[in-house]
Every structure is written in C-alpha cells, then in structure tokens.
Amino acid sequence: MNSHEDPSTSSAGRGAAATESTAARDKERTLRYACLLSLWAPLAGTVTYLIGRSVTLLADLLRRTSELAVLLAAWWLARQVATGRLLPDSPRRMRLETITSRSIVAIMLLAFVVSTGSGIGRLVYPKPVGQVLAGLLVAVAGGLVNFWFWQRSHRLARQEPTPVIEAQWRLYRAKTAADALVVATLTAAMLWKKQSWSVYLDPAGSISVGLFMLFSAYRAWRTALHQTFLPDA
C-alpha cells in the first residue's frame, strides 16, 4: 500500500479546512455581536412602551424580546461549531440547524400574532398615543444596527449557505423593515397627533409590522425546507 500522500491533495484539504474554520469563526463572531447589541432592546422597549402607550411599541417590544432568545440559541449553535464541539457536516449539527431555523420562523409568527392582534384591538377601541419620541429614537437606533447585521449576514450566507444563516439574514431584513415601519408610524403619530384620525395610525403600524413578519416567516420556512431536503440544488 502506498503510504505517501499527494502534497497537492493534502494542501488543498488543509486550505478547505482553514476556510471552513474561518467562516465558522466569522459566523460565531457576528452572532455574538448581535446578541450583545440586542441585550438592551427589551429594557428600552419596556420603558418606551410605558411612556408612549402605543400598540406599535408593544408589538415591537415583544418582537425584540423573542428575537433575542432566538439570537442566543443561534449563537450557542455557532459557538459549538467554531470551537470544534460540533462537526460542520455532522447529522447532529444538521438537526440543530433545522430546529433553530424553525424557531426563527416561530418567532416571526409570534410577532405576527401579537402585532395584528394588538392592532385590531386598538382599531376597535381607539385611543391616542402618549409621548413616543423615546420610542422613535430607539427604533431609529435599532434599525441602523439591524441594517448592518442584515448586510453582514447576507455576505456570510453567500460564502457558506446554511439554514440558520439563511434564516438569520432574512430575519434581519425583516427587522430592518419592521423598524422602518415603526419609525414611519411614530413620526406620523407625532406630526398629526391633534388630528382626530391620527388614532388609527398606531394600530395600522402594528398590523403592518405583523403582516411583514408573516411574509418573512413564510420565506424563511421555504428556505429552511430547501436547505434541509435539497442541499445540492
């Protein structure tokens, strides 16, 4: 038996392994930063909701809190891969990736239910919003952060597409759009607060956020199914 190893084959194998290791570390680092930057959101969202009494801010608070839990789960999974505790192509990793991506879809559906439910309730029993300037500033800051992570996750997905990363960049796209809707709603509510019809702006914004999250959940679910059952397509 020939015990000599082809140097070119060995070099190529080491290069591929190094590339996979770098991608895994980049993925873990991106998710870690996302978790750290998202820790403030539930607290800030609670304060702004209590001040503003806006159903759009309530839906946004629940959405951000739920998404933080998903980010923590995704970061844990990425860390297991980056530290070598999970092999990149192992069946266990694939199962955990599928569970995590489905959890992201579930979070989007939860945001849809909360946003549309609270919005419909406020349409039936309309009332003016309170001081929403703090909520507006939080939404602007959150939108900028989410836009950056959307672009970064999209680049990682092009380098190494997996169910989690595909779902992550779609999640950040949805979060950026949701923040834009919140900003538009709160800005309009502030500008036309004295108008009688302005009481319907807040529930309209809440329902709009919910519908967008429903669409994003559908797209993320289709991506997860494609990655799970058609990996070579």
Buried (B, 14 or more C-beta within 10 A) or exposed (E): EEEEEEEEEEEEEEEEEEEBBEBBBBBBBBBBBBBEBBEBBBEBBBBBBEBBBBBBBBBBBBBBBBBBEBBBBBBBBBBBBBEEEBEBEEEEBBEBBBEBBBBBBBBBBBBBBBBBBBBBEBBEEBEBBBEBEBBBBBBBBBBEBBBBBBEBBBEBBEEBBBBBBBBBBBBBBBBBBBBBBBBBBBBBBBEEEEEEEBBBBBBBBBBBBBBBBBBBBEBBBEBBBBBBEEEEE
